[in-house]
Amino acid sequence: MTGLIYMFLLPWLLFFVGFWGILFNRRSLIVILICIELLLLAVNLQLIFSSLIFDDLFGYAFSLFVLSTAAAESAIGLSLLVGYYRARGSISAETINLIKG
C-alpha cells in the first residue's frame, strides 16, 4: 500500500515543483522551459504509474504521445531562444515583452 502512495506522490511533487518554477522564476527563459519539461515528465509518470496499477496499455500509449510533444516543444522553444538571443543579445524573461507588436 505504501508503494501506491509513493507512486501517486512523486508525480504530484514533480508537477508542483515545475509549476512553482514557472510561477516564481521570471528571469531565465531556459529555466522556464526546463520547468515545462518537468511538468510533462510528471504527467508521463502519472500515466505510466496508472497504467501499471490498472494493468492496461493506454497509459503507455499516451505517454509516448506526451514524450513526442515534449521533444517537439523543447526543439521549437530552444530554436526560438537561439533566434531571440542572436537578435537581442540576451534571453532574460524581463525583456521578452519587447517582442510585442
DSSP file (Angstrom, degrees, kcal/mol; ACC not computed):
  #  RESIDUE AA STRUCTURE BP1 BP2  ACC     N-H-->O    O-->H-N    N-H-->O    O-->H-N    TCO  KAPPA ALPHA  PHI   PSI    X-CA   Y-CA   Z-CA
    1    1 A M     >        0   0    0      0, 0.0     4,-1.6     0, 0.0     3,-0.2   0.000 360.0 360.0 360.0 -36.1    0.0    0.0    0.0
    2    2 A T  H  >  +     0   0    0      1,-0.2     4,-2.1     2,-0.2     5,-0.2   0.848 360.0  59.4 -67.6 -30.2    2.8    2.4    0.7
    3    3 A G  H  > S+     0   0    0      1,-0.2     4,-2.0     2,-0.2    -1,-0.2   0.879 103.5  51.7 -62.5 -37.2    4.2    1.8   -2.8
    4    4 A L  H  > S+     0   0    0      2,-0.2     4,-1.5     1,-0.2    -1,-0.2   0.884 107.4  52.1 -65.9 -38.6    0.9    3.1   -4.2
    5    5 A I  H  X S+     0   0    0     -4,-1.6     4,-1.9     1,-0.2     3,-0.3   0.927 112.0  45.6 -64.1 -43.1    1.1    6.2   -2.2
    6    6 A Y  H  X S+     0   0    0     -4,-2.1     4,-2.2     1,-0.2    -1,-0.2   0.837 107.5  58.7 -68.9 -31.3    4.6    6.9   -3.4
    7    7 A M  H  < S+     0   0    0     -4,-2.0    -1,-0.2     1,-0.2    -2,-0.2   0.822 115.2  35.6 -67.6 -29.3    3.6    6.2   -7.0
    8    8 A F  H  X S+     0   0    0     -4,-1.5     4,-1.0    -3,-0.3    -2,-0.2   0.700 115.5  55.9 -93.2 -21.8    1.0    8.9   -6.8
    9    9 A L  H  X S+     0   0    0     -4,-1.9     4,-2.5    -5,-0.2     5,-0.2   0.886  99.7  58.1 -78.2 -39.1    3.0   11.3   -4.6
   10   10 A L  H  X S+     0   0    0     -4,-2.2     4,-2.5     1,-0.2     5,-0.2   0.926 106.7  45.8 -61.4 -48.6    6.1   11.5   -6.9
   11   11 A P  H  > S+     0   0    0      0, 0.0     4,-2.5     0, 0.0    -1,-0.2   0.902 113.9  50.0 -63.4 -36.5    4.3   12.8  -10.0
   12   12 A W  H  X S+     0   0    0     -4,-1.0     4,-2.4     2,-0.2    -2,-0.2   0.909 111.0  49.5 -65.3 -40.1    2.4   15.4   -7.9
   13   13 A L  H  X S+     0   0    0     -4,-2.5     4,-2.0     2,-0.2    -1,-0.2   0.930 112.8  46.3 -64.4 -45.0    5.6   16.5   -6.3
   14   14 A L  H  X S+     0   0    0     -4,-2.5     4,-2.2     1,-0.2    -2,-0.2   0.888 111.6  53.0 -63.2 -38.8    7.3   16.9   -9.6
   15   15 A F  H  X S+     0   0    0     -4,-2.5     4,-2.4    -5,-0.2    -2,-0.2   0.927 110.8  45.1 -63.9 -44.8    4.3   18.7  -11.1
   16   16 A F  H  X S+     0   0    0     -4,-2.4     4,-2.7     2,-0.2    -1,-0.2   0.835 110.4  54.1 -71.6 -30.6    4.2   21.3   -8.3
   17   17 A V  H  X S+     0   0    0     -4,-2.0     4,-1.9     2,-0.2    -1,-0.2   0.924 112.4  44.7 -65.4 -42.7    7.9   21.9   -8.4
   18   18 A G  H  X S+     0   0    0     -4,-2.2     4,-1.7     2,-0.2    -2,-0.2   0.894 113.8  49.9 -65.5 -39.7    7.7   22.6  -12.1
   19   19 A F  H  X S+     0   0    0     -4,-2.4     4,-2.3     1,-0.2    -2,-0.2   0.920 111.9  47.0 -65.9 -44.1    4.6   24.8  -11.6
   20   20 A W  H  X S+     0   0    0     -4,-2.7     4,-2.8     1,-0.2     5,-0.3   0.853 108.5  56.7 -65.8 -33.5    6.3   26.8   -8.8
   21   21 A G  H  X S+     0   0    0     -4,-1.9     4,-1.1    -5,-0.2    -1,-0.2   0.874 109.5  45.2 -64.5 -36.5    9.4   27.1  -11.0
   22   22 A I  H  < S+     0   0    0     -4,-1.7    -2,-0.2     2,-0.2    -1,-0.2   0.905 116.9  45.1 -71.5 -41.3    7.3   28.7  -13.7
   23   23 A L  H  < S+     0   0    0     -4,-2.3    -2,-0.2     1,-0.2    -3,-0.2   0.915 121.7  33.6 -69.1 -43.3    5.4   31.0  -11.3
   24   24 A F  H  < S+     0   0    0     -4,-2.8     2,-0.8    -5,-0.2    -1,-0.2   0.549 103.3  75.6 -98.0  -7.2    8.3   32.2   -9.3
   25   25 A N     <  +     0   0    0     -4,-1.1    -1,-0.1    -5,-0.3    -4,-0.0  -0.891  43.3 152.9-106.6 107.6   11.1   32.3  -11.9
   26   26 A R        +     0   0    0     -2,-0.8    -1,-0.1     1,-0.0     3,-0.1   0.121  60.5  65.9-116.9  20.0   10.7   35.3  -14.1
   27   27 A R  S    S+     0   0    0      1,-0.2    66,-2.8    66,-0.2     2,-0.6   0.823  91.7  47.6-109.0 -44.3   14.3   35.9  -15.1
   28   28 A S  B  >  -A   92   0A   0     64,-0.2     4,-1.4     1,-0.1    -1,-0.2  -0.882  53.0-163.7-111.2 123.9   15.6   33.0  -17.2
   29   29 A L  H  > S+     0   0    0     62,-1.2     4,-2.1    -2,-0.6    -1,-0.1   0.791  92.0  59.7 -72.2 -27.5   13.6   31.6  -20.1
   30   30 A I  H  > S+     0   0    0      2,-0.2     4,-2.1    61,-0.2    -1,-0.2   0.901 104.6  49.1 -67.6 -39.8   15.7   28.4  -20.1
   31   31 A V  H  > S+     0   0    0      2,-0.2     4,-2.1     1,-0.2    -1,-0.2   0.865 109.1  53.4 -66.6 -35.2   14.7   27.6  -16.5
   32   32 A I  H  X S+     0   0    0     -4,-1.4     4,-1.8     2,-0.2    -2,-0.2   0.906 109.0  48.8 -64.9 -41.4   11.1   28.2  -17.5
   33   33 A L  H  X S+     0   0    0     -4,-2.1     4,-2.0     2,-0.2    -2,-0.2   0.883 109.9  51.9 -64.9 -37.9   11.5   25.7  -20.4
   34   34 A I  H  X S+     0   0    0     -4,-2.1     4,-1.9     1,-0.2    -2,-0.2   0.885 108.3  51.6 -65.3 -37.6   13.0   23.2  -18.0
   35   35 A C  H  X S+     0   0    0     -4,-2.1     4,-1.9     2,-0.2    -1,-0.2   0.862 107.4  52.3 -67.6 -35.0   10.1   23.6  -15.7
   36   36 A I  H  X S+     0   0    0     -4,-1.8     4,-2.0     2,-0.2    -1,-0.2   0.901 109.0  50.3 -65.3 -40.0    7.7   23.0  -18.5
   37   37 A E  H  X S+     0   0    0     -4,-2.0     4,-2.2     1,-0.2    -2,-0.2   0.868 107.8  54.0 -64.2 -35.6    9.6   19.8  -19.3
   38   38 A L  H  X S+     0   0    0     -4,-1.9     4,-2.1     2,-0.2    -2,-0.2   0.875 106.3  52.4 -66.3 -37.0    9.3   18.8  -15.6
   39   39 A L  H  X S+     0   0    0     -4,-1.9     4,-1.9     2,-0.2    -2,-0.2   0.924 110.7  46.7 -61.6 -44.8    5.5   19.3  -15.8
   40   40 A L  H  X S+     0   0    0     -4,-2.0     4,-2.1     1,-0.2    -2,-0.2   0.852 110.0  53.8 -68.5 -33.7    5.4   17.0  -18.8
   41   41 A L  H  X S+     0   0    0     -4,-2.2     4,-2.5     2,-0.2    -1,-0.2   0.895 107.1  51.7 -65.0 -39.8    7.6   14.4  -17.1
   42   42 A A  H  X S+     0   0    0     -4,-2.1     4,-2.1     2,-0.2    -2,-0.2   0.893 109.2  49.6 -64.5 -39.3    5.3   14.4  -14.1
   43   43 A V  H  X S+     0   0    0     -4,-1.9     4,-2.3     2,-0.2    -1,-0.2   0.900 110.2  52.0 -64.9 -39.8    2.3   13.8  -16.4
   44   44 A N  H  X S+     0   0    0     -4,-2.1     4,-2.5     2,-0.2    -2,-0.2   0.928 109.3  48.7 -61.3 -46.2    4.2   10.9  -18.0
   45   45 A L  H  X S+     0   0    0     -4,-2.5     4,-2.9     1,-0.2     5,-0.2   0.901 110.5  51.2 -61.9 -40.1    5.0    9.3  -14.7
   46   46 A Q  H  X S+     0   0    0     -4,-2.1     4,-2.3     1,-0.2    -1,-0.2   0.906 110.9  48.5 -64.2 -40.8    1.4    9.6  -13.7
   47   47 A L  H  X S+     0   0    0     -4,-2.3     4,-1.9     2,-0.2    -2,-0.2   0.912 114.1  45.8 -64.6 -42.4    0.2    7.9  -16.9
   48   48 A I  H  X S+     0   0    0     -4,-2.5     4,-2.1     2,-0.2    -2,-0.2   0.918 113.9  47.8 -69.1 -43.1    2.8    5.1  -16.6
   49   49 A F  H  X S+     0   0    0     -4,-2.9     4,-2.2     1,-0.2    -2,-0.2   0.899 112.4  49.5 -65.5 -39.1    2.0    4.5  -12.9
   50   50 A S  H  X S+     0   0    0     -4,-2.3     4,-2.6    -5,-0.2    -1,-0.2   0.881 109.7  52.0 -65.6 -36.7   -1.7    4.5  -13.5
   51   51 A S  H  X>S+     0   0    0     -4,-1.9     5,-1.3     1,-0.2     4,-0.9   0.869 109.5  50.0 -67.0 -36.2   -1.2    2.1  -16.4
   52   52 A L  H  <5S+     0   0    0     -4,-2.1    -2,-0.2     2,-0.2    -1,-0.2   0.908 113.7  45.1 -65.7 -41.8    0.8   -0.2  -14.0
   53   53 A I  H  <5S+     0   0    0     -4,-2.2    -2,-0.2     1,-0.2    -1,-0.2   0.924 120.1  37.9 -70.3 -44.9   -1.9   -0.1  -11.4
   54   54 A F  H  <5S-     0   0    0     -4,-2.6    -1,-0.2    -5,-0.2    -2,-0.2   0.486 103.4-130.0 -89.2  -2.4   -4.9   -0.7  -13.7
   55   55 A D  T  <5 +     0   0    0     -4,-0.9     2,-0.3     1,-0.2    -3,-0.2   0.920  62.4 122.1  56.4  52.7   -3.0   -3.1  -15.9
   56   56 A D      < -     0   0    0     -5,-1.3     4,-0.3    -6,-0.1    -1,-0.2  -0.878  63.6-130.8-134.7 171.2   -3.8   -1.5  -19.3
   57   57 A L  S  > S+     0   0    0     -2,-0.3     4,-2.1     1,-0.1     5,-0.2   0.442  84.4  90.1-103.2  -1.7   -1.8   -0.2  -22.2
   58   58 A F  H  > S+     0   0    0      1,-0.2     4,-2.6     2,-0.2     5,-0.2   0.872  85.7  54.0 -66.3 -36.2   -3.5    3.2  -22.7
   59   59 A G  H  > S+     0   0    0      1,-0.2     4,-2.0     2,-0.2    -1,-0.2   0.892 109.0  48.7 -63.8 -39.3   -1.2    5.0  -20.2
   60   60 A Y  H  > S+     0   0    0     -4,-0.3     4,-1.6     2,-0.2    -2,-0.2   0.908 111.9  49.0 -66.3 -41.7    1.9    3.8  -22.1
   61   61 A A  H  X S+     0   0    0     -4,-2.1     4,-1.5     1,-0.2    -2,-0.2   0.928 113.0  46.3 -64.8 -44.7    0.4    4.9  -25.4
   62   62 A F  H  X S+     0   0    0     -4,-2.6     4,-2.3     1,-0.2    -1,-0.2   0.850 107.6  57.8 -67.5 -32.6   -0.5    8.3  -24.1
   63   63 A S  H  X S+     0   0    0     -4,-2.0     4,-2.3     1,-0.2    -1,-0.2   0.857 103.2  53.8 -67.0 -32.2    3.0    8.7  -22.5
   64   64 A L  H  X S+     0   0    0     -4,-1.6     4,-2.2     2,-0.2    -1,-0.2   0.899 109.1  48.5 -65.3 -39.3    4.6    8.1  -25.9
   65   65 A F  H  X S+     0   0    0     -4,-1.5     4,-2.1     2,-0.2    -2,-0.2   0.897 111.5  49.5 -65.7 -39.6    2.4   11.0  -27.3
   66   66 A V  H  X S+     0   0    0     -4,-2.3     4,-2.5     2,-0.2    -2,-0.2   0.896 110.1  51.3 -66.6 -39.1    3.4   13.2  -24.4
   67   67 A L  H  X S+     0   0    0     -4,-2.3     4,-2.2     2,-0.2    -2,-0.2   0.906 110.7  47.7 -64.1 -41.3    7.1   12.4  -24.9
   68   68 A S  H  X S+     0   0    0     -4,-2.2     4,-2.1     2,-0.2    -1,-0.2   0.884 112.4  49.6 -68.4 -36.3    6.9   13.3  -28.6
   69   69 A T  H  X S+     0   0    0     -4,-2.1     4,-2.5     2,-0.2    -2,-0.2   0.901 110.7  50.3 -65.7 -40.9    5.1   16.5  -27.8
   70   70 A A  H  X S+     0   0    0     -4,-2.5     4,-2.4     2,-0.2    -2,-0.2   0.886 109.9  50.4 -65.6 -38.4    7.7   17.4  -25.2
   71   71 A A  H  X S+     0   0    0     -4,-2.2     4,-2.0     2,-0.2    -1,-0.2   0.918 113.0  45.6 -65.7 -42.6   10.5   16.7  -27.7
   72   72 A A  H  X S+     0   0    0     -4,-2.1     4,-2.4     2,-0.2     5,-0.2   0.898 112.6  51.6 -66.4 -39.6    8.9   18.9  -30.3
   73   73 A E  H  X S+     0   0    0     -4,-2.5     4,-2.7     1,-0.2     5,-0.2   0.913 111.2  46.3 -64.6 -42.9    8.2   21.7  -27.7
   74   74 A S  H  X S+     0   0    0     -4,-2.4     4,-2.4     2,-0.2     5,-0.2   0.884 112.5  50.4 -70.0 -36.2   11.8   21.7  -26.5
   75   75 A A  H  X S+     0   0    0     -4,-2.0     4,-1.8    -5,-0.2    -2,-0.2   0.932 115.7  41.6 -66.0 -44.5   13.2   21.8  -30.0
   76   76 A I  H  X S+     0   0    0     -4,-2.4     4,-2.1     2,-0.2    -2,-0.2   0.910 115.6  50.4 -69.1 -41.9   10.9   24.7  -31.1
   77   77 A G  H  X S+     0   0    0     -4,-2.7     4,-2.1    -5,-0.2    -2,-0.2   0.912 111.7  46.6 -63.5 -43.2   11.4   26.6  -27.8
   78   78 A L  H  X S+     0   0    0     -4,-2.4     4,-2.2     2,-0.2    -1,-0.2   0.865 110.7  52.5 -69.2 -34.6   15.2   26.3  -27.9
   79   79 A S  H  X S+     0   0    0     -4,-1.8     4,-2.1    -5,-0.2    -1,-0.2   0.889 109.8  49.4 -67.8 -36.2   15.3   27.4  -31.6
   80   80 A L  H  X S+     0   0    0     -4,-2.1     4,-2.4     2,-0.2    -2,-0.2   0.896 110.5  50.8 -65.8 -39.2   13.2   30.4  -30.7
   81   81 A L  H  X S+     0   0    0     -4,-2.1     4,-2.5     2,-0.2    -2,-0.2   0.890 109.2  50.4 -66.2 -38.1   15.5   31.2  -27.8
   82   82 A V  H  X S+     0   0    0     -4,-2.2     4,-2.2     2,-0.2    -2,-0.2   0.919 112.3  47.6 -64.6 -43.1   18.6   31.0  -30.1
   83   83 A G  H  X S+     0   0    0     -4,-2.1     4,-1.6     2,-0.2    -2,-0.2   0.894 112.9  48.4 -63.8 -40.3   17.0   33.3  -32.6
   84   84 A Y  H  X S+     0   0    0     -4,-2.4     4,-2.8     2,-0.2     5,-0.5   0.885 110.8  51.3 -67.3 -38.8   16.0   35.8  -29.9
   85   85 A Y  H  X S+     0   0    0     -4,-2.5     4,-2.0     1,-0.2    -2,-0.2   0.893 109.2  50.4 -65.9 -38.9   19.5   35.7  -28.4
   86   86 A R  H  < S+     0   0    0     -4,-2.2    -1,-0.2     1,-0.2    -2,-0.2   0.860 116.2  42.1 -66.6 -33.8   21.0   36.4  -31.8
   87   87 A A  H  < S+     0   0    0     -4,-1.6    -2,-0.2    -5,-0.2    -1,-0.2   0.902 132.0  18.8 -79.3 -41.9   18.7   39.4  -32.3
   88   88 A R  H  < S-     0   0    0     -4,-2.8    -3,-0.2     2,-0.2    -2,-0.2   0.723  89.7-128.7-105.9 -25.5   18.8   40.9  -28.8
   89   89 A G  S  < S+     0   0    0     -4,-2.0     2,-0.3    -5,-0.5    -4,-0.2   0.503  82.3  68.0  87.9   3.2   21.9   39.5  -27.1
   90   90 A S        -     0   0    0     -6,-0.4    -2,-0.2     2,-0.1    -1,-0.2  -0.992  57.9-157.9-151.7 149.1   20.1   38.4  -24.0
   91   91 A I        +     0   0    0     -2,-0.3   -62,-1.2    -3,-0.1   -61,-0.2  -0.060  42.9 144.5-118.6  33.3   17.5   35.8  -23.1
   92   92 A S  B >   -A   28   0A   0    -64,-0.2     3,-0.7     1,-0.1   -64,-0.2  -0.497  49.9-140.3 -71.1 137.8   16.2   37.5  -20.0
   93   93 A A  G >  S+     0   0    0    -66,-2.8     3,-0.8     1,-0.2     4,-0.3   0.701  98.4  67.5 -72.9 -18.4   12.4   37.0  -19.5
   94   94 A E  G 3  S+     0   0    0    -67,-0.4     3,-0.4     1,-0.2    -1,-0.2   0.804 104.3  42.4 -71.4 -27.8   12.2   40.6  -18.3
   95   95 A T  G X  S+     0   0    0     -3,-0.7     3,-1.4     1,-0.2    -1,-0.2   0.313  85.7  96.8 -99.3   9.2   13.0   41.9  -21.7
   96   96 A I  G X   +     0   0    0     -3,-0.8     3,-1.8     1,-0.3     4,-0.2   0.741  67.6  73.2 -72.3 -21.5   10.8   39.4  -23.6
   97   97 A N  G >  S+     0   0    0     -3,-0.4     3,-0.8     1,-0.3    -1,-0.3   0.520  76.6  80.9 -72.7  -0.7    7.9   41.9  -23.8
   98   98 A L  G <  S+     0   0    0     -3,-1.4    -1,-0.3     1,-0.2    -2,-0.1   0.635  78.2  70.7 -73.3 -12.8    9.9   43.8  -26.4
   99   99 A I  G <  S+     0   0    0     -3,-1.8    -1,-0.2    -4,-0.1    -2,-0.2   0.693  74.9 116.2 -75.6 -19.3    8.7   41.3  -29.0
  100  100 A K    <         0   0    0     -3,-0.8    -3,-0.0     1,-0.2     0, 0.0  -0.108 360.0 360.0 -54.4 143.1    5.2   42.7  -28.9
  101  101 A G              0   0    0      0, 0.0    -1,-0.2     0, 0.0    -2,-0.1   0.433 360.0 360.0  97.4 360.0    3.8   44.2  -31.9
